Amino acid sequence: MYPFDLALSSLTINALWKYAYVDTDLAPNNLTAEEKQARMKRDRMALYINLSSVVLAFIWVPITLTIMVVFPFAFVVPTLLGKKEKE
């Protein structure tokens, strides 16, 4: 169930981010069109990984646990390192 919750959270956050930054001017926006596309592509990839993790949980639980451990290193850590380099 946890991977399913992650997938739903990912879907909701992706939709809110796209609405606030791309579809409207609700949030301050200094991203280029390429940066927006890269962000949406990365968000879609995260959603697909979460959805595949849901399916894999029914096949073999250790695969899902491994994905959940590796996931932050693939998505969160590079973002944080990128912010440090900009400073």
C-alpha positions as CSV (number, residue, x, y, z in Angstrom):
1,M,0.0,0.0,0.0
2,Y,2.8,2.4,0.7
3,P,4.0,2.5,-2.9
4,F,0.4,3.2,-4.0
5,D,0.3,6.1,-1.5
6,L,3.6,7.4,-2.9
7,A,2.2,7.2,-6.5
8,L,-1.0,9.1,-5.5
9,S,1.1,11.8,-3.7
10,S,3.4,12.1,-6.7
11,L,0.4,12.5,-9.0
12,T,-1.1,15.2,-6.8
13,I,2.1,17.1,-6.3
14,N,2.9,17.0,-10.1
15,A,-0.6,18.3,-10.9
16,L,-0.3,21.1,-8.3
17,W,3.2,22.1,-9.5
18,K,2.2,22.1,-13.1
19,Y,-0.9,24.2,-12.4
20,A,0.9,26.7,-10.2
21,Y,4.1,27.2,-12.3
22,V,3.1,26.3,-15.9
23,D,-0.6,26.8,-16.4
24,T,-1.1,29.9,-14.4
25,D,1.0,32.7,-12.7
26,L,0.1,31.7,-9.1
27,A,3.7,31.2,-8.1
28,P,6.8,33.4,-8.9
29,N,8.2,31.9,-12.0
30,N,11.8,32.4,-13.2
31,L,12.2,29.0,-15.0
32,T,12.9,28.8,-18.7
33,A,10.7,26.7,-20.9
34,E,13.4,24.0,-21.1
35,E,13.7,23.9,-17.3
36,K,9.9,23.5,-17.0
37,Q,9.9,20.7,-19.5
38,A,12.8,19.0,-17.7
39,R,11.0,19.3,-14.4
40,M,7.8,17.8,-15.8
41,K,9.7,15.0,-17.4
42,R,11.4,14.2,-14.1
43,D,8.1,14.3,-12.3
44,R,6.5,12.0,-14.8
45,M,9.4,9.6,-14.4
46,A,9.0,9.6,-10.6
47,L,5.3,8.8,-11.0
48,Y,6.0,5.9,-13.4
49,I,8.6,4.5,-11.0
50,N,6.1,4.7,-8.1
51,L,3.4,3.0,-10.2
52,S,5.8,0.3,-11.2
53,S,6.7,-0.1,-7.6
54,V,3.1,-0.8,-6.8
55,V,3.0,-3.6,-9.3
56,L,6.3,-5.0,-8.2
57,A,5.2,-5.1,-4.6
58,F,2.8,-7.9,-5.5
59,I,5.6,-9.8,-7.3
60,W,8.5,-9.5,-4.9
61,V,8.6,-7.1,-2.0
62,P,12.4,-6.7,-1.8
63,I,12.4,-5.0,-5.2
64,T,9.9,-2.5,-4.0
65,L,11.9,-1.8,-0.9
66,T,15.1,-1.4,-2.9
67,I,13.3,1.1,-5.2
68,M,12.1,3.0,-2.1
69,V,15.6,3.2,-0.7
70,V,17.3,4.3,-4.0
71,F,14.5,6.7,-5.0
72,P,15.7,9.7,-2.9
73,F,19.2,9.3,-4.2
74,A,18.0,9.4,-7.7
75,F,15.7,12.4,-7.4
76,V,16.2,14.4,-4.2
77,V,20.0,14.4,-3.8
78,P,20.8,15.7,-7.3
79,T,18.3,18.5,-6.8
80,L,19.9,19.5,-3.5
81,L,23.4,19.3,-5.0
82,G,22.2,21.5,-7.9
83,K,21.0,24.1,-5.5
84,K,24.3,24.2,-3.6
85,E,26.2,24.7,-6.9
86,K,24.0,27.7,-7.8
87,E,24.9,29.4,-4.5
